[in-house]
Protein backbone atom coordinates (compact mmCIF):
# COMPACT_ATOMS: atom_id res chain seq x y z
CA UNK A 1 0.00 0.00 0.00
CA UNK A 2 1.42 3.38 -1.01
CA UNK A 3 1.80 6.27 1.40
CA UNK A 4 -0.24 9.25 0.17
CA UNK A 5 0.62 12.93 0.54
CA UNK A 6 -1.25 15.91 -0.89
CA UNK A 7 0.11 17.79 -3.88
CA UNK A 8 1.13 21.27 -2.75
CA UNK A 9 -0.36 22.81 -5.88
CA UNK A 10 -3.80 21.19 -6.28
CA UNK A 11 -4.16 19.29 -2.97
CA UNK A 12 -4.88 15.92 -4.61
CA UNK A 13 -3.69 12.90 -2.59
CA UNK A 14 -0.85 11.29 -4.52
CA UNK A 15 1.55 8.42 -3.68
CA UNK A 16 4.78 9.98 -2.40
CA UNK A 17 6.91 8.22 -5.02
CA UNK A 18 4.99 10.10 -7.76
CA UNK A 19 5.51 13.57 -6.25
CA UNK A 20 8.27 15.77 -7.71
CA UNK A 21 10.26 18.27 -5.66
CA UNK A 22 10.35 21.51 -7.65
CA UNK A 23 10.60 25.23 -7.03
CA UNK A 24 7.03 26.48 -7.35
CA UNK A 25 6.52 30.25 -7.18
CA UNK A 26 9.85 30.76 -5.43
CA UNK A 27 9.59 28.00 -2.79
CA UNK A 28 10.32 24.26 -2.82
CA UNK A 29 7.10 22.26 -3.17
CA UNK A 30 6.08 18.68 -3.91
CA UNK A 31 3.73 18.49 -6.89
CA UNK A 32 1.88 15.66 -8.63
CA UNK A 33 2.69 14.67 -12.24
CA UNK A 34 -0.45 16.42 -13.54
CA UNK A 35 0.52 19.76 -11.98
CA UNK A 36 4.14 19.31 -13.11
CA UNK A 37 2.88 18.95 -16.68
CA UNK A 38 0.35 21.80 -16.61
CA UNK A 39 2.11 24.44 -14.47
CA UNK A 40 5.40 24.54 -16.40
CA UNK A 41 5.54 28.35 -16.43
CA UNK A 42 5.42 28.42 -12.59
CA UNK A 43 7.98 25.65 -12.06
CA UNK A 44 11.76 25.88 -11.86
CA UNK A 45 13.82 22.73 -11.31
CA UNK A 46 15.96 23.01 -8.16
CA UNK A 47 18.81 21.01 -9.71
CA UNK A 48 20.05 20.91 -13.26
CA UNK A 49 22.82 18.64 -14.51
CA UNK A 50 25.77 20.48 -15.96
CA UNK A 51 25.97 19.62 -19.65
CA UNK A 52 29.72 20.31 -19.81
CA UNK A 53 30.73 17.90 -17.04
CA UNK A 54 29.17 14.55 -17.93
CA UNK A 55 30.76 11.85 -15.79
CA UNK A 56 33.94 13.83 -15.08
CA UNK A 57 34.44 14.61 -11.42
CA UNK A 58 36.17 17.99 -10.90
CA UNK A 59 38.08 16.70 -7.86
CA UNK A 60 39.89 14.08 -9.98
CA UNK A 61 40.39 15.98 -13.23
CA UNK A 62 43.90 17.05 -14.20
CA UNK A 63 42.83 20.70 -14.48
CA UNK A 64 42.88 21.09 -10.70
CA UNK A 65 46.29 19.45 -10.14
N, C-alpha and C positions, 0 to 999 in steps of 0.2 A: 504494500500500500504506500502510495507516494505522500510525502508531506506537502501540504498546500500552504502557500503564502499569497497575500493579495498583491496584485500588480500596483505599483505606486502611481501609475498614470490613470488607469481605468477602474481599479479596485477589484477586478475579476480574480477569483481564487485560481491559482495556477500552481502546478507542481514546481517545487523549487529548482529542480534541474532544468526546467524550461525558461526560467527567468534570466534575463541578461542584465549585467551591471553596466550602466551607461551614465553619462552626464546628461541630465535632463533639466533644461532651464537653469543651468549653472550649479546644480547640486547632483551628487551621485544618487541614483535611484535604480531600483530593480523593476524592469518592465517585462511584460509578456511578449511573445513573438508577434502577436497582432499589433500591439502598440509600437514595437520596434520597426515594423514594416510601414505603418501608416504615419508615424510622427517623425519622419527622418529629418525634417527641417528643425526640429527642437532638440535632436539628439547629437551629442558629440561623443566619440569613443574615448574612454579615459586612457587607453594605451594604443599605440600604433607601432607596428614593427618597423624598424628602420630598413628601408629598401637597400641601402648601400652596404649593410653589414652582413646579411645572410647568416651563415653559421660561424663566421669569424668572431672570436672573442677578443675584445680589445686588450685584455690583460695578458694575452699570450701572443699577440701579433708583434712582429719585428719592429714596427714603427715606434713602439714605446720603449725599446731597449736602448 
